[in-house]
Amino acid sequence: MRYVLSKLHRLACAGLLLLLSAGVAEAGQAAFFEFDYPPRRATFVLQLRDPDKIEHARRILRGEETAAVHVMGKVRAQERPWNEPWHFILAPQSIEFFELAIEVCDASIRYVEQHLDEVGGAFLPGRVWCPWGSRLLREVTPDRHAIRPGGVRRAGSR
């Protein structure tokens, strides 16, 4: 009986380790990017999970992509520590980069925050937000530290 319980314990531990390592692998695939909307100084962090979109964002930052450089996505009323002080994020699977968009989805970061309860109605129909002048600034870690090209974190940057 003790042998059976020992085996079950080992199997349970192995299963837990597999689950934890799968979660780490999934989290490791996300990339975070900070953007602004001049002339305002506020910044916003978005999370990308799609490898093609992550590479597109990195091409923008390297200056290799000059057409589709503005951010667009669906607003989700949700707080995340990597996007403080805002009470919303862009749903990662909805994020796209664009060159031109219609006026109905344009708004500043602060205006979206102030009118979050109206998103999806006459304001930002379909919850689609496309700040026309959005400008990708840098890739960041979830705690908003800048990442240098090559994946090295800059000490003390915010």
C-alpha positions, -999 to 999 in steps of 0.1 A, spaced: 0 0 0 28 24 9 44 16 -25 12 25 -43 8 58 -25 44 66 -32 39 60 -69 7 81 -69 25 109 -51 53 108 -77 28 108 -106 9 138 -90 41 157 -86 51 150 -122 17 161 -134 19 193 -114 54 200 -128 41 195 -164 13 220 -158 36 246 -142 61 243 -170 34 246 -196 22 278 -179 58 292 -179 62 284 -216 29 302 -225 39 332 -204 73 333 -221 56 338 -254 40 371 -246 57 404 -254 48 438 -241 51 471 -259 46 507 -248 30 533 -270 19 569 -267 -4 593 -286 13 626 -291 11 654 -281 -1 638 -249 25 623 -226 4 594 -213 17 559 -223 -2 526 -226 12 490 -226 -2 463 -248 5 426 -247 10 406 -278 10 368 -280 10 361 -317 46 356 -330 39 374 -363 25 405 -345 54 405 -320 78 405 -350 58 432 -367 60 454 -336 98 448 -334 102 457 -371 84 490 -363 108 497 -334 138 489 -357 124 513 -383 120 485 -409 82 489 -410 70 524 -419 35 519 -432 13 499 -407 27 515 -375 -3 526 -355 -21 504 -329 -57 491 -331 -76 466 -310 -107 459 -289 -110 476 -256 -115 453 -226 -124 468 -193 -98 450 -172 -70 461 -150 -35 446 -154 -4 456 -133 16 460 -165 -7 487 -177 -12 509 -147 -29 534 -141 -54 524 -168 -85 504 -161 -86 488 -195 -64 469 -219 -65 459 -256 -75 423 -260 -42 407 -272 -58 386 -299 -75 416 -314 -45 439 -318 -35 449 -353 -12 476 -368 -26 500 -393 -17 528 -416 -51 545 -420 -84 541 -401 -118 557 -398 -124 586 -374 -150 568 -353 -124 547 -335 -99 575 -327 -95 587 -291 -67 595 -267 -57 571 -239 -71 593 -212 -104 599 -231 -110 562 -234 -103 558 -196 -127 587 -188 -155 572 -210 -149 535 -204 -185 529 -195 -196 542 -230 -172 520 -250 -190 497 -274 -220 520 -279 -218 552 -299 -183 557 -285 -159 532 -301 -185 509 -317 -176 473 -314 -151 483 -287 -125 490 -315 -100 516 -306 -75 530 -331 -56 560 -319 -45 575 -352 -13 590 -339 -3 561 -317 34 556 -317 51 524 -306 79 535 -282 97 504 -269 94 468 -259 90 465 -221 89 438 -195 56 433 -176 70 456 -149 76 483 -176 113 481 -178 126 488 -213 142 459 -232 172 467 -253 175 451 -288 187 416 -282 164 411 -251 186 428 -225 167 448 -198 178 483 -191 184 489 -154 163 516 -138 144 524 -170 107 530 -168 
